[in-house]
Amino acid sequence: MKKHFLVLMTACMLLISVALAGCSNDSTEKSSGKGTVEITAWLTPQWKGVIDSSEEGADYDSFFKQAAKDFSAQYKEYDVKVNTQVIAGDQRDELLNVNLNGGTPPNVFFESVFAMGDYAHRGALEPLDDLVDDASKEDIPESIWENVKFGDNVYFYPFSQNPGTFAYNAEMFKAAGLDEYIGEENEIKTWTLAEYETILKKLKADLPKKKYSNAYPMGVFALNNQADTWNLAYLRMFGNPFFDEKGKIVVNDQAGIKATTWLKKIYDEGLTNPGAESVSSNDTNAMFQNQQLAINFTNSVLYSNAKADMESGKAPKFDMRLANIPSESGDPLTFTYVTGASVFKSDDEIKTKVAKDFVKFFSTDKELVKASKNAVPVRTSVVEEFKSEHPLFESYEANAKYIFNFTGNVAGYNQVRQVLYPELQALYTGEKKPADVVKDYQKNGNKIIEDATADSIIK
């Protein structure tokens, strides 16, 4: 009888244990007295190593593996496991859409805001305003925060940036007698629009043809949808704001017409490379590196890569410096690609909380944020620490007050890109007049924005 009673008690205890396990939250299981939460973090390739690519075994996910280890060590609420996965940029949207449709998006995604904005409009991302403390607001320029806000909310925690400017060949400037327009080695030079026109004309007239055969003053391109960004800056050169306060394109005014007229004028005068309608941004970048262009677009990554190519012998070596895009008002134009983390919505509240806590941790930790030096830091504190090693960081930070948000964070921006370059092609080939270019671009672009806004959660 006693033996039968013990067997019965043991069976009852097993049933109770199974029942309790079945009632536990899907995201947790008991481990060392704390629940264990497992989250996923995806990223596109950004930099190798935790803080530096010279580290042994440096890879694209090294930073996030270390961040996960540090986060778990100090996190008091749960034992956390972060599964990291590196996603190729050209597979990003396909993989995200498959997983979103299947209800299994990653909890965290680290990428350029420019590439991820549509997910905020679709309502797939968590607002992150509750993660932003006063210290970070003060440490990061307001122009950066404006790049990560959609409507009234922050959807990306800014970590680093990739500013866009001009690059120019200082040796070609000297050869054309333009010494007075050359900035310091680590300066982002600002020219007035009148000075810039003088530079272009003098480069065409006085650049030694024997030394620089088949060279042109400035690069322009309109082959495909990569022809936004810098071209969007040119359309703002005469004071057009491009977007109004409601997120509509307003380039069809006198300032917009003046900008497109200016682009056609310098093109017709031979102050740029010919054949813009069939030239890509990659083409002009190669031409610049081969000293066939004196001035071209660049960003901080392209600039660093060009320097590295010169040092390795992959490209001719010359004195390359930076300048802002000029404007009629005299205030320069610049923009940036902000990179940071977003958190995808989930039915699991615990995983969402842990994902947000993880994002705040690696985006604010005093040691981990030093990794932003692999691009350009958004934090003044990191700039101060590394400015002697990277003098351009200070120049980029001083330039931040001139940043405009080139996407406007409007719904459907990636589709709007598709309607810009055909209009630029029509401008350069003479198929359309400047006034018709801005009129049709505004009409077609706003139709896309209106349709996308109708489906957006952000109004």
C-alpha positions in Angstrom: 0.0 0.0 0.0 2.8 2.4 0.9 4.6 1.6 -2.3 1.4 2.2 -4.3 1.0 5.6 -2.6 4.5 6.7 -3.4 4.1 5.8 -7.1 0.8 7.7 -7.2 2.4 10.8 -5.6 5.3 10.7 -8.0 2.9 10.6 -11.0 0.9 13.5 -9.6 4.1 15.6 -9.2 5.1 14.9 -12.8 1.6 15.9 -14.1 1.8 19.2 -12.1 5.3 19.9 -13.5 4.2 19.3 -17.1 1.1 21.5 -16.5 3.3 24.3 -15.1 5.7 24.1 -18.0 2.8 24.3 -20.5 1.6 27.5 -18.8 4.9 29.3 -19.0 5.5 32.2 -21.4 6.8 31.2 -24.8 9.8 33.6 -24.6 11.1 32.3 -21.2 12.2 29.1 -19.6 13.7 28.7 -16.2 17.5 29.0 -15.9 19.5 29.9 -12.8 16.5 31.4 -11.1 15.8 33.8 -14.0 13.8 33.4 -17.1 15.7 32.9 -20.3 14.8 35.1 -23.2 16.1 34.5 -26.7 16.0 37.3 -29.3 17.3 37.7 -32.8 19.4 40.6 -34.1 19.9 41.1 -37.9 22.4 43.5 -39.5 23.7 44.3 -42.9 27.6 44.3 -43.2 28.8 47.6 -41.7 32.3 47.1 -40.2 34.4 44.2 -39.1 35.5 43.7 -35.5 34.1 45.0 -32.2 35.8 48.4 -32.1 38.5 47.9 -34.9 38.9 45.7 -37.9 42.5 44.9 -36.8 41.2 42.7 -34.0 41.9 39.0 -34.3 39.0 37.1 -36.0 37.2 40.4 -36.8 34.0 39.8 -38.6 30.8 41.8 -39.4 28.9 40.4 -36.4 31.8 40.7 -33.9 30.4 43.9 -32.4 26.9 42.5 -31.8 28.2 39.2 -30.3 30.3 41.3 -27.9 27.4 43.7 -27.2 25.1 40.7 -26.5 27.7 39.2 -24.1 28.1 42.5 -22.2 24.4 43.1 -22.2 23.6 39.6 -20.8 26.2 40.0 -18.1 24.7 43.1 -16.6 20.9 42.5 -17.4 19.1 41.7 -14.1 15.6 40.7 -15.3 16.4 37.7 -17.6 19.1 35.5 -18.9 19.3 36.7 -22.5 20.6 35.0 -25.6 21.0 37.1 -28.7 21.2 35.2 -32.0 22.9 37.4 -34.6 22.7 37.1 -38.3 24.4 39.1 -41.1 22.1 39.8 -44.0 23.3 40.9 -47.5 22.0 44.3 -48.3 20.5 43.1 -51.6 18.6 40.4 -49.7 17.4 42.6 -46.9 13.9 43.4 -48.1 13.1 40.0 -49.5 14.1 38.3 -46.2 12.3 40.8 -44.1 9.1 40.6 -46.0 9.1 36.8 -45.9 9.6 36.8 -42.2 7.1 39.6 -41.6 4.4 37.7 -43.6 5.2 34.6 -41.5 5.0 36.5 -38.3 8.7 35.9 -37.5 10.6 39.2 -38.1 13.9 39.7 -36.3 13.6 41.6 -33.0 16.4 44.0 -33.8 17.7 45.2 -37.1 20.8 47.4 -37.5 20.9 49.3 -40.9 20.8 52.7 -42.6 17.6 54.6 -41.7 17.3 55.4 -45.5 16.8 51.7 -46.3 14.4 51.0 -43.5 12.0 53.9 -43.5 9.2 52.1 -45.2 8.9 49.6 -42.3 8.2 52.5 -40.0 5.4 53.6 -42.3 4.0 50.1 -42.5 3.7 49.9 -38.7 6.2 47.1 -38.4 8.5 49.0 -36.0 8.3 50.0 -32.3 8.7 53.7 -31.5 11.9 54.1 -29.4 11.2 57.5 -27.8 11.2 55.9 -24.3 14.8 54.8 -24.8 16.1 58.3 -25.5 17.5 60.0 -22.5 18.6 63.6 -22.0 22.3 62.7 -22.1 21.9 61.2 -25.6 19.8 64.1 -26.8 22.6 66.5 -25.8 25.4 64.3 -27.2 23.8 63.8 -30.6 23.0 66.8 -32.9 19.4 67.7 -33.5 19.8 67.2 -37.3 20.6 63.6 -36.7 17.5 63.1 -34.5 15.4 64.6 -37.3 16.7 61.9 -39.6 15.4 59.1 -37.3 12.0 60.6 -36.6 8.9 59.6 -38.6 6.0 61.8 -37.6 6.4 62.6 -34.0 8.3 59.5 -33.0 11.9 58.2 -33.0 12.0 54.8 -34.7 15.8 54.3 -35.0 18.5 54.8 -32.3 21.3 56.7 -34.1 24.7 55.1 -33.8 26.9 56.4 -36.7 26.5 58.3 -39.9 27.9 58.6 -43.5 27.9 62.2 -44.5 27.6 63.2 -48.2 29.7 66.0 -49.7 31.9 66.8 -52.7 35.4 65.5 -53.2 37.8 67.5 -55.3 41.3 67.0 -56.7 43.4 69.7 -55.2 46.2 69.0 -57.6 43.9 69.7 -60.6 42.8 72.9 -58.9 46.4 74.0 -58.5 47.1 73.1 -62.2 44.2 75.3 -63.2 45.4 78.2 -61.0 42.6 77.7 -58.4 44.9 77.7 -55.3 42.7 80.3 -53.4 39.7 77.9 -53.5 41.6 75.0 -51.9 40.7 74.2 -48.3 42.9 72.7 -45.6 43.6 69.0 -45.7 40.9 68.2 -43.1 38.5 71.0 -43.9 35.1 70.6 -45.6 35.5 73.7 -47.8 32.5 76.0 -48.4 32.3 77.9 -51.7 29.6 80.4 -52.7 27.7 79.5 -55.8 29.4 82.3 -57.7 32.8 80.9 -56.6 31.8 77.5 -57.6 30.8 78.6 -61.1 34.2 80.4 -61.4 35.9 77.1 -60.3 34.1 75.1 -63.0 34.8 77.5 -65.8 38.4 77.9 -64.9 38.9 74.1 -64.7 37.5 73.8 -68.2 39.6 76.7 -69.6 42.9 76.3 -67.8 43.3 72.6 -66.8 46.4 71.4 -68.7 45.1 69.1 -71.4 48.4 67.4 -71.8 48.5 66.2 -68.2 44.7 65.7 -67.8 43.5 64.5 -71.1 39.7 63.8 -71.4 39.0 65.4 -68.0 36.0 67.4 -67.0 35.3 69.8 -64.1 32.3 68.1 -62.4 30.6 64.7 -62.5 26.8 64.3 -63.1 24.9 61.1 -63.5 21.3 60.1 -64.2 21.4 56.4 -65.3 19.3 54.9 -62.6 17.6 55.3 -59.2 21.0 55.9 -57.5 20.7 59.4 -59.0 19.0 60.9 -56.0 20.8 62.3 -52.9 23.3 64.7 -54.6 20.8 65.6 -57.3 18.3 66.3 -54.6 20.8 68.7 -53.2 21.3 70.5 -56.5 17.5 71.0 -56.7 17.7 72.8 -53.4 20.6 75.1 -54.4 18.3 78.1 -55.0 16.3 77.9 -51.8 13.7 75.3 -52.6 12.8 73.2 -49.5 11.8 70.3 -51.7 9.2 69.0 -49.2 6.6 71.0 -47.4 5.4 70.5 -43.8 2.9 67.9 -45.0 5.6 65.8 -46.7 4.6 66.8 -50.3 7.1 67.6 -53.0 7.1 71.3 -53.8 10.0 71.6 -56.3 7.7 73.0 -59.0 8.4 76.7 -58.2 10.7 79.4 -59.4 13.6 78.1 -57.2 13.1 74.6 -58.5 13.0 75.7 -62.1 16.1 77.8 -61.5 18.0 74.8 -60.2 17.1 72.5 -63.1 18.0 75.4 -65.5 21.3 75.7 -63.8 22.0 72.0 -64.2 21.2 72.1 -67.9 23.3 75.2 -68.4 26.5 73.8 -66.9 25.9 70.6 -68.7 25.5 72.3 -72.1 28.6 74.5 -71.4 30.7 71.4 -71.1 31.4 72.0 -67.4 30.4 68.4 -66.6 31.0 65.0 -68.2 28.9 64.3 -71.2 26.2 61.6 -71.6 24.8 62.0 -68.1 21.6 60.1 -69.1 23.7 56.9 -69.5 26.3 57.5 -66.7 25.9 56.0 -63.3 27.2 57.2 -59.9 29.7 54.3 -60.0 30.9 55.6 -63.4 31.6 59.1 -62.2 33.3 57.7 -59.1 35.7 55.7 -61.3 36.3 58.7 -63.5 37.2 60.8 -60.4 39.6 58.2 -59.1 41.2 58.1 -62.6 41.5 61.9 -62.6 39.0 62.4 -65.4 36.9 64.6 -63.1 38.1 67.4 -60.8 35.0 67.4 -58.6 32.6 64.5 -57.8 30.2 63.3 -55.2 31.4 61.4 -52.2 30.5 60.2 -48.8 32.7 59.3 -45.8 32.8 55.6 -46.7 33.6 56.3 -50.4 36.2 58.8 -49.4 37.9 56.4 -47.0 37.8 53.6 -49.6 39.3 56.0 -52.3 42.1 56.8 -49.9 42.7 53.1 -49.2 42.8 52.4 -53.0 45.4 55.1 -53.5 47.6 53.7 -50.7 47.3 50.1 -52.1 48.1 51.2 -55.6 44.6 50.3 -57.0 44.0 53.9 -58.1 46.3 56.8 -59.0 47.4 58.8 -55.9 46.5 62.5 -55.7 45.6 65.1 -53.1 41.9 64.6 -52.5 39.9 67.0 -50.3 36.3 67.7 -49.3 33.8 70.5 -50.0 30.2 71.3 -49.4 27.5 71.6 -52.1 27.1 75.3 -52.6 23.8 77.3 -52.7 22.7 80.7 -53.8 22.2 81.9 -50.2 25.8 81.0 -49.3 24.7 78.4 -46.7 26.1 75.1 -47.9 24.1 71.9 -48.4 25.0 68.5 -47.0 23.1 65.4 -46.0 23.9 62.1 -44.2 23.0 58.5 -44.1 22.3 57.7 -40.4 22.8 54.1 -39.3 21.2 52.7 -36.2 19.0 50.0 -34.7 15.2 49.5 -35.0 13.0 47.1 -33.1 10.3 45.1 -35.0 7.0 44.6 -33.3 6.3 41.2 -31.8 3.3 39.5 -30.1 5.8 38.6 -27.3 5.9 41.6 -25.0 8.9 40.2 -23.1 11.0 39.8 -26.2 10.0 43.3 -27.3 11.1 44.8 -24.0 14.4 42.9 -24.0 15.1 43.9 -27.6 14.5 47.6 -26.7 16.7 47.3 -23.7 19.4 45.7 -25.8 19.2 48.5 -28.4 19.5 51.1 -25.7 22.4 49.3 -24.1 24.7 49.1 -27.2 23.6 52.5 -28.4 24.6 54.2 -25.2 27.3 52.1 -23.6 30.5 54.3 -23.3 32.8 51.6 -24.6 30.6 50.1 -27.3 29.7 53.4 -28.9 33.4 53.8 -29.7 32.7 51.4 -32.6 31.0 54.3 -34.4 34.5 55.5 -35.3 34.4 52.8 -38.1 32.0 55.2 -39.9 31.5 58.8 -38.6 30.3 59.0 -35.0 27.0 60.8 -34.3 28.0 61.5 -30.7 30.1 64.5 -29.8 31.7 62.6 -26.9 33.1 60.0 -29.4 34.2 62.7 -31.8 36.1 64.4 -29.0 37.8 61.1 -28.1 39.0 60.2 -31.6 39.4 63.6 -33.3 43.2 63.5 -33.0 43.2 60.1 -34.8 40.4 61.1 -37.2 40.5 64.9 -37.8 37.6 64.8 -40.2 35.3 63.7 -37.5 35.4 67.2 -36.1 34.8 68.7 -39.5 31.8 66.5 -40.1 30.3 67.4 -36.7 30.8 71.1 -37.4 29.0 70.5 -40.7 26.0 68.8 -39.1 24.1 72.1 -38.8 23.8 72.2 -42.6 22.3 68.7 -42.9 19.0 68.4 -44.7 16.9 65.3 -44.6 17.0 64.2 -48.2 14.1 61.7 -47.9 11.9 63.8 -45.8 11.1 60.5 -44.2 8.0 60.4 -46.4 6.0 57.3 -47.2 7.0 55.7 -50.4 10.4 57.4 -50.8 12.0 54.3 -52.4 9.4 54.4 -55.1 9.8 58.2 -55.5 13.4 57.5 -56.4 12.2 55.7 -59.5 10.6 58.8 -61.0 13.5 61.2 -60.5 16.2 59.9 -62.9 13.9 59.6 -66.0 13.2 63.3 -65.5 16.9 64.1 -65.2 17.5 62.1 -68.3 14.9 64.1 -70.2 16.5 67.3 -68.9 20.0 66.4 -70.1 18.9 65.1 -73.5 16.8 68.1 -74.1 13.6 66.1 -74.4 12.0 68.3 -71.7 12.5 71.9 -70.6 13.5 72.6 -67.0 10.0 73.8 -66.1 8.4 70.6 -67.4 11.0 68.4 -65.6 10.1 69.8 -62.1 6.4 69.9 -62.9 6.2 66.2 -64.0 8.5 65.1 -61.2 6.4 66.8 -58.6 3.2 65.4 -60.0 4.5 61.8 -60.3 6.3 61.9 -57.0 3.4 63.3 -55.0 1.1 60.6 -56.5 3.4 57.9 -55.1 3.6 59.7 -51.7 -0.2 60.2 -51.5 -0.9 56.5 -52.2 1.8 55.4 -49.8 0.6 57.8 -47.1 -2.9 56.4 -47.3 -1.5 53.0 -46.2 0.9 54.5 -43.6 0.3 54.5 -39.9 2.3 57.8 -39.8 0.1 60.8 -40.7 
